């Protein structure tokens, strides 16, 4: 598990966005379809990356509350 996974998923998201950009059919709703798809891909990637990186490098070290210390 490393931070490189986020780079690979970013490359996949950019490839999907590029494919959508060129595969969108011509018509009056072309801009709407492109914008919606790219915005959806961007939001999904950013949410996934934040959750993945937060689990990969937590800011607070987890502690178990059911463990007894020997000091007591």
N, C-alpha and C positions, 0 to 999 in steps of 0.2 A: 504494500500500500504506500503510495507516494503521491506527491503533488502533480506528477506527470499525467495522471488520469484526467485531471481537469483540462490539460492541454489537448489530449486526444479527443475528449468529448467536445471541446470547443471546435476542433477541426471538423468533427462530424456535424456539428450544428451549422458551421459555416458552409459545409458542403450541401447540407439539406437546404439551407437558405438560398444558395446559388442555384441549386436544381429547381427550387420553387420559382425563383426569379425568371429563369429562362423557360420554364414549363407552363407558366401562367397563360391561359388562352387570351387572345386579343378580344377586346370588347370594352363596353363602358365601365365595367367594374374591375378592370385589370389593376388599377392603382389600389383599390380597396382590398382586393385579394392579396396582392403583394405586401401591402402594409400590414394587414392583419396577420399573415403568416410569419413575416419577419419579426413582428412585435411579439407574437406568441413564442417563437423559437428563442428569442432573446430573453424574455421573462422566465421561461422554463429553465434555460441554461443558468441564468444568474441565481435563481432560487436553488437549483440543484447544487451549484458550486458553493454557495454559502453554507448549505447544510452539510455537504461532504467535507469541506475544509474545517468547519466547526467541530466535526467529529474526529477529523484527522489530527488536529492540534487544538485540544480544548484549552480555554483560557483559565479555567479553574480545575484543579486536580480533584477527581472524584474521590470521596471517602466513604467507607462503609460505616454505617451506624450500628450494626449488630456485632461489632468486634469489641471484646473487652480488652482494656489495657492492663498490663501487669502492674502498673503503678498503684492501682487502687486496692 
